[in-house]
Amino acid sequence: MRLYRRLLLIATLLAFAVIALGAYVRLSDAGLGCPDWPGCYGHWLGVPEAHHEQLAAAQTYPDRPLDTGKAWKEMLHRYLAGSLGLLILALCILAWRKEYRSLQSPALPTALLGIVGLQAALGMWTVTLLLKPVIVTLHLIGGMTTLSILVGMAVARFDARLDDSINPRMRLLGAAALLVIIIQIALGGWVSSNYAALACADFPTCQGQWLPPMDITHAFSLYRDLGLTADGALLPLEALTAIHWSHRLGAVAVSLLAGSFAIALLRTGERVWQTWGGVLLALLLAQVGLGIANVLLALPLGLAVAHNIGAACLLSATLSINILMYRCDQRGNCNYADNAATRKGMSQSDRNPALGNSYH
């Protein structure tokens, strides 16, 4: 199991890196740095850099001039994502071995491998369909889903003994906070894939108004090309405004629910839940601050990437808390004891997973 745990930890960290690099590639307009997939101008390793290679690339793709900087960004993202896929494949293979199946179901690692395959297809369509917003957004959601499953698998293996009950209303609040964060991430992906982040350049108003003119119909028409309506006309500013404004409304919902959840955790009187509440509140405040700064500072690349990373961290923290509270509910106790003291006092039967304890 030690090998499995190490691979799971590495894969989780790598998933964070893939999301961060993917955001950097997208926000630096390098998503089409390579016109083909999975290679780049016909190169599986590296990009065309020699003079004769660049001439060949220009002849093969005359309408897609080579920018080696953008091409390298895109290929590095593909290499990192490919490495993550191989790690997840290894996890899936290990999960199906007899000694591992006796401790946990291989269903989740297998489902995760399927999601990775779908992610690869979405990555290809992102390039071949020229950044169609719905494909780019689904690709972002797929990346967050991959991260969420890895985080969930890691947290589910966390060693901790739990004692007191958690208020059922707190579980409901935690689930609601998680749901609105997921919706907000999808809205954020839609903002990014439509390049609507600067549709409102002021804060807290938008274009100097609390309720600016908006075109909801065209804003959320899914089957269309980048910058165009479903009829092929240019996407109006009112549509971009509606996309941006919906993300701001989502931020209000996240702030209210996730903030209330964090405060409820802080008020439990239990040290570990208070720690989680403090982490959640800090991540929420940082994420809101980054969102406001991106508007007021006209979307600097570093802050924009940090906002994407912040979303991944906020999602991971909220999901982790929900999983731990669910495990409390299943075990009938909910307060973390000191791990070292707990393990020291455990009997041999407590340590044996075959006897019904999940410590392994």
C-alpha positions in Angstrom: 0.0 0.0 0.0 2.9 2.3 0.5 3.6 2.4 -3.3 -0.1 3.2 -3.9 -0.1 6.0 -1.4 3.0 7.6 -2.8 1.7 7.4 -6.4 -1.6 8.9 -5.3 0.2 11.8 -3.6 2.4 12.5 -6.6 -0.6 12.3 -8.9 -2.6 14.7 -6.8 0.2 17.2 -6.8 0.8 16.8 -10.5 -2.9 17.4 -11.1 -2.6 20.8 -9.4 0.4 21.5 -11.6 -1.5 20.5 -14.8 -4.4 22.8 -13.8 -2.0 25.7 -13.1 0.0 25.2 -16.3 -3.3 24.8 -18.3 -4.5 28.1 -17.0 -1.2 29.7 -17.9 -1.3 28.3 -21.4 -4.9 29.5 -21.9 -4.5 32.9 -20.4 -1.3 33.6 -22.4 -3.2 32.8 -25.6 -1.0 29.7 -26.3 -3.9 27.2 -26.5 -3.4 27.1 -30.3 0.4 27.2 -30.1 0.3 23.8 -31.9 -2.1 23.4 -34.8 -2.1 19.6 -34.6 -2.5 17.0 -31.8 -0.8 15.2 -30.1 2.3 16.4 -31.8 3.3 20.0 -32.6 3.7 20.8 -36.3 4.3 17.1 -36.8 6.9 16.9 -34.0 6.1 14.5 -31.1 9.2 15.7 -29.1 9.8 19.4 -28.9 8.8 21.9 -31.5 10.3 23.0 -34.9 13.3 25.1 -34.1 15.9 24.4 -36.8 15.5 26.6 -39.9 14.5 23.7 -42.2 12.0 22.5 -39.7 10.4 25.9 -39.5 10.2 26.1 -43.3 8.5 22.7 -43.4 6.0 23.8 -40.7 5.2 27.0 -42.7 4.6 25.0 -45.8 2.4 22.4 -44.0 0.4 25.0 -42.0 0.6 28.2 -44.1 -2.3 29.8 -42.2 -0.9 29.0 -38.7 2.5 30.8 -38.4 4.8 29.2 -35.8 5.4 30.9 -32.5 8.0 28.7 -30.7 7.3 30.3 -27.3 3.6 29.5 -27.5 4.3 26.1 -29.0 6.6 25.1 -26.1 4.0 26.2 -23.6 1.4 24.0 -25.2 3.7 21.0 -25.5 4.9 21.3 -21.9 1.3 21.2 -20.8 0.7 18.1 -22.9 3.8 16.4 -21.5 2.7 17.1 -18.0 -0.9 16.0 -18.6 0.5 12.8 -20.3 2.6 12.1 -17.2 -0.4 12.5 -15.0 -2.3 10.0 -17.2 0.4 7.4 -16.9 0.4 7.8 -13.1 -3.4 7.3 -13.0 -3.0 4.3 -15.2 -0.5 2.9 -12.7 -2.9 3.6 -9.9 -5.7 1.8 -11.7 -3.5 -1.3 -12.4 -2.4 -1.4 -8.7 -6.0 -1.0 -7.6 -7.0 -4.2 -9.5 -4.4 -6.3 -7.9 -5.8 -8.9 -5.4 -4.1 -7.5 -2.3 -5.4 -4.0 -3.0 -9.0 -5.1 -3.9 -9.3 -6.6 -0.5 -8.8 -3.1 1.0 -10.8 -0.9 -1.4 -12.9 -1.0 -4.5 -11.0 -0.4 -7.8 -14.1 1.3 -9.2 -13.0 4.9 -8.5 -9.5 4.5 -10.0 -11.0 2.8 -13.0 -13.6 5.7 -13.5 -10.7 8.2 -13.1 -8.8 6.5 -15.9 -11.9 6.8 -18.1 -12.1 10.6 -17.3 -8.5 11.0 -18.2 -9.2 9.4 -21.6 -12.1 11.8 -22.1 -9.8 14.7 -21.0 -7.4 13.7 -23.8 -10.2 13.8 -26.3 -11.3 17.2 -25.1 -7.7 18.4 -25.3 -7.6 17.3 -29.0 -10.9 18.9 -29.8 -9.8 22.1 -28.1 -7.1 22.4 -30.8 -9.0 20.9 -33.8 -12.2 22.9 -33.1 -10.3 26.1 -32.6 -11.0 26.9 -28.9 -14.8 26.4 -29.1 -15.9 27.7 -25.7 -18.0 24.7 -24.7 -15.1 22.4 -25.3 -12.6 24.6 -23.5 -14.9 24.8 -20.5 -15.6 21.1 -20.4 -11.8 20.6 -20.6 -11.4 22.8 -17.5 -14.2 21.0 -15.7 -12.6 17.7 -16.6 -9.3 18.8 -15.1 -11.0 19.9 -11.9 -12.9 16.6 -11.8 -9.7 14.7 -12.1 -8.2 16.7 -9.2 -11.3 16.2 -7.1 -11.3 12.5 -7.4 -7.6 12.3 -6.6 -8.1 14.5 -3.6 -11.1 12.5 -2.5 -9.1 9.2 -2.8 -6.2 10.7 -0.8 -8.5 12.1 2.0 -10.4 8.9 2.2 -7.1 7.2 3.2 -6.4 9.8 5.9 -5.7 8.2 9.3 -7.8 9.9 12.0 -10.0 8.8 14.9 -13.2 10.7 15.3 -15.3 11.1 18.5 -18.1 13.7 18.7 -21.1 14.2 16.4 -21.3 16.9 13.7 -24.6 18.9 13.5 -26.6 17.5 10.4 -27.3 21.1 9.4 -23.5 21.6 9.1 -23.3 18.7 6.7 -26.0 20.2 4.6 -24.3 23.6 4.7 -21.0 21.9 3.6 -22.7 20.1 0.7 -24.4 23.4 -0.4 -21.0 25.2 -0.2 -19.4 22.5 -2.3 -22.2 22.6 -4.9 -22.0 26.4 -5.4 -18.2 26.2 -5.7 -18.5 23.6 -8.5 -21.1 25.8 -10.3 -18.8 28.9 -9.8 -15.8 27.0 -11.3 -17.9 26.1 -14.3 -19.0 29.8 -14.7 -15.4 30.9 -14.3 -14.4 28.5 -17.1 -17.1 30.0 -19.3 -15.8 33.5 -18.6 -12.3 32.4 -19.4 -13.2 30.5 -22.6 -15.2 33.4 -23.9 -12.5 36.0 -22.9 -15.2 37.9 -20.9 -13.0 38.7 -17.9 -12.6 42.3 -18.9 -16.2 42.9 -20.0 -16.6 44.8 -16.7 -13.5 46.9 -15.9 -14.8 48.4 -12.7 -15.9 47.1 -9.3 -18.3 46.6 -7.6 -20.4 48.1 -10.4 -20.0 46.9 -14.1 -19.6 49.6 -16.7 -20.6 52.1 -14.1 -24.0 50.4 -13.5 -25.3 47.9 -10.9 -27.4 46.2 -13.7 -25.7 46.8 -17.1 -27.3 45.8 -20.4 -27.0 42.1 -20.8 -27.8 39.5 -23.5 -28.5 36.2 -21.7 -29.6 34.3 -24.7 -26.3 34.7 -26.7 -24.2 34.6 -23.6 -25.2 31.0 -22.7 -25.7 29.6 -26.2 -23.4 26.6 -26.0 -23.0 25.4 -29.5 -21.1 28.3 -31.2 -17.6 29.3 -32.1 -15.3 31.6 -30.1 -16.4 35.3 -30.3 -19.5 34.4 -32.4 -23.2 33.8 -31.9 -24.8 30.6 -33.0 -25.8 32.4 -36.2 -22.2 33.3 -36.9 -22.5 37.0 -36.0 -20.1 38.7 -33.7 -20.8 38.1 -30.1 -22.2 41.4 -28.7 -20.6 43.1 -25.7 -23.9 42.6 -23.8 -23.4 38.8 -24.0 -19.9 39.1 -22.6 -21.2 41.3 -19.9 -23.9 38.7 -19.0 -21.2 36.0 -18.8 -19.0 38.2 -16.5 -21.9 39.4 -14.3 -23.1 35.8 -13.8 -19.7 34.9 -12.4 -19.8 37.8 -10.0 -23.3 36.7 -8.8 -21.8 33.2 -8.3 -19.0 34.7 -6.3 -21.6 36.3 -3.9 -23.2 32.9 -3.5 -19.9 31.2 -2.8 -18.9 33.9 -0.3 -22.2 33.6 1.6 -22.3 29.8 1.7 -18.6 28.9 2.0 -18.1 31.8 4.4 -21.0 30.6 6.6 -19.6 27.1 6.5 -16.1 28.2 7.5 -17.5 30.2 10.4 -19.6 27.3 11.5 -16.5 25.1 11.6 -14.6 27.7 13.6 -17.4 27.7 16.1 -17.4 24.0 16.7 -14.9 24.2 19.6 -13.0 21.2 18.1 -9.4 22.0 17.1 -9.2 20.1 13.8 -12.6 21.4 12.6 -11.5 24.9 13.6 -8.3 24.4 11.6 -10.2 23.4 8.5 -12.5 26.3 9.0 -9.6 28.7 9.2 -8.1 27.2 6.0 -11.4 27.4 4.2 -12.0 31.0 5.2 -8.4 32.1 4.3 -8.8 30.4 0.8 -12.1 32.1 0.3 -10.9 35.6 1.2 -7.8 35.1 -1.0 -9.9 34.0 -3.9 -12.3 36.9 -3.6 -9.4 39.3 -3.3 -7.8 37.8 -6.4 -11.0 38.1 -8.4 -11.4 41.8 -7.5 -7.7 42.5 -8.2 -8.0 40.8 -11.6 -10.8 43.2 -12.5 -9.2 46.4 -11.2 -5.7 45.6 -12.6 -7.0 44.5 -16.0 -6.2 40.8 -15.7 -2.4 40.5 -15.2 -1.3 37.0 -16.2 0.2 36.1 -12.8 -3.0 37.1 -10.9 -5.2 35.4 -13.4 -3.3 32.1 -13.0 -3.4 32.5 -9.3 -7.2 32.9 -9.4 -7.4 29.5 -11.2 -5.1 27.8 -8.6 -7.2 29.4 -5.9 -10.3 27.8 -7.3 -8.6 24.4 -7.3 -7.5 24.9 -3.7 -10.9 26.1 -2.5 -12.6 23.1 -4.2 -10.1 20.7 -2.8 -10.5 22.0 0.8 -14.3 22.1 0.7 -14.4 18.6 -0.8 -12.0 17.3 1.8 -14.1 18.6 4.7 -17.3 17.1 3.2 -15.6 13.7 2.9 -14.3 13.8 6.4 -17.7 14.8 7.8 -19.3 11.9 5.8 -16.8 9.5 7.2 -17.7 10.9 10.7 -21.3 10.1 9.9 -20.5 6.6 8.8 -18.4 5.8 11.9 -20.8 7.6 14.3 -18.1 9.8 15.7 -16.6 13.1 14.6 -13.7 14.5 16.6 -10.1 14.0 15.7 -8.0 12.4 18.5 -4.3 12.9 18.6 -3.0 10.5 15.9 0.2 9.6 17.7 -1.6 8.8 21.0 -4.3 7.0 19.1 -2.0 4.8 17.2 0.1 4.1 20.3 -3.0 2.8 22.2 -4.4 0.7 19.3 -4.5 -3.0 19.6 -3.4 -5.3 16.9 -7.0 -6.1 16.0 -7.6 -2.3 15.6 -4.8 -2.1 13.1 -6.0 -5.0 11.0 -8.1 -3.8 8.0 -9.7 -7.2 7.7 -11.4 -6.8 11.1 -13.3 -3.8 9.9 -11.0 -0.9 10.7 -10.0 1.5 7.9 -6.5 2.2 9.2 -4.0 1.1 6.6 
